[in-house]
Amino acid sequence: MDKRVLLPTDYSKNALNAIRYALELYKNVRCDFYILNAFHISGYTLDSMRVPESGEPYYEAAKQESEEGMEKLMQMVKLHPQNDKHEFHTITTFNSLTGAIRNVIDKKDIDIIVMGTKGITESKARIFGTNTVNVMEQIKECPVIAVPNNYMFKTPREIVFPTDYKAPFKKKEIGDLIEISKLYDARINVVHINKDKDGKLSRKENANKELLQEILQGTDYEMHFLPADNISKGINKFIEEHGCDMVAFLNKKHLFFGSILSNPLVKKIGYEPKVPILELNDN
């Protein structure tokens, strides 16, 4: 079956940039791309006592605006070099972004989401857009790639995968990381960051490390130990020194980085993420 990629858009420049990144990243993969715009009606929320319905003027005006935006977007997408491996499907819907994404995941069996880090309404002071963080927080059914503003596609050659070996790994959890590594012969740099200068692992941590090595067999990978008091500085330093093109992490709610919202890796990785982030979920 073709890979099914969901591309949420608010018709911002950043969203278009993320779409272009996805088309490049998967240029050698047969893909169905689902481009989604979740539209809103000013003055109403989904929690309102009464929500406008199809046929009512406010609803129809918002729907028309969304559909016109999608038409313009598809014209821009067509300017991208055409690829007979790729098929496009468009969806416009009145819903919250996470609600709309959930519906599409359920109905279309989506494999991965690719989106920009900020949308139209995000302030420059905000590192990651609220929408992106909400999607990473709330959508556990499939991985998310968050593409920084204005990031131009670069062939992934070096991927950094920070871990503390506290929990066992499952092959399906890191399947997308392995897929991207194999697509581009990219090296996966497994980085164990520890405040303890000698980096000694417990018996359980060692077992988890060995399991990860078994899962990564057949890929180009290296294991690194990095003594660092500060996780973000450690990761940033590693990215710069090794010229990494992507950061992958496993968002295990209760471990390592904690919840991405209450203790955001996103903030830890840098004041402005410089490379795309692949967020994997524990299933």
C-alpha positions, 0 to 999 in steps of 0.5 A: 500500500502507498504511504499515506501522509497528512499535510495540515495547512492554514494556507500560511507560508510555513505550511506550504514550506512543510508541504514542499519538504514532505514532497522532497522527503518522500520523492522516491516513495509512492504516496497519497498526500492528504492536504487538510484545512480545518476552517473556523467561523469567527465568533464561534467555537466548537464548544458554543451552545449553537454551532452554525450548520451547513447551509447557514450564511456564516458556515457557507462563507467560511467554507467557501474561503477555505475551498478557495484557499485550497484551490490556490494552494493546489496551484502552488503545489503543482508548480513543484516538479510533478511526480507520478509516484504522488497522488493528492487529495484535499479535505476542507472541514469545519473542526478543530485542527486536532479533531479534524486530524483524528477524523482523517487518521481514522478514515484514511489510515494515515501513516505520518503527519508533516506540518510547519512549526508555526501558522499564520497567527503565531507570534515571533516570540513563540518558539513552536506554534501552539497548533504543532505542540497540540498535535504532538501532544494529543495525536498518538496514532502516528508520528509527526514531522515538524518542519522549522520556518523557512527550512529548505529541504536537505537530504538527511545524512545525519539524524540524532536520536537522543535517549536515556535507555530507561524504557524498552524499544519497539520496532514499530515505534521507531519504524519511520526513523528506520525508513528515513535512514534507509531511504537516504543512507542516513546515519542514526546517531543514538545519543545517550545524554547523562549528567553522570560523567562516566555514563554507566548504565544499569542492567535494565538500561543496558538491556534496552540499549542492546534491544535498540541495537538489535532493532537498528541492525541493517541501518547505519547507526552509531552509539554516542555518550554525551556527558551534559548537565543540560539536555538541550545544550547537549543536543544542540552541541551534537547537532552543530558538531555533526551537522545533523539534518533531523532530530528524532525522539520518542515521546514517552509521556512519563519518561526522559523529556516528560510531556512535550508541553510541560517539559518541552523537548521542543524548547530544549532543542533550541530557541528556534529549531534549526532542523526538522523534528521527527516525533515518534510515539510509544504505542 
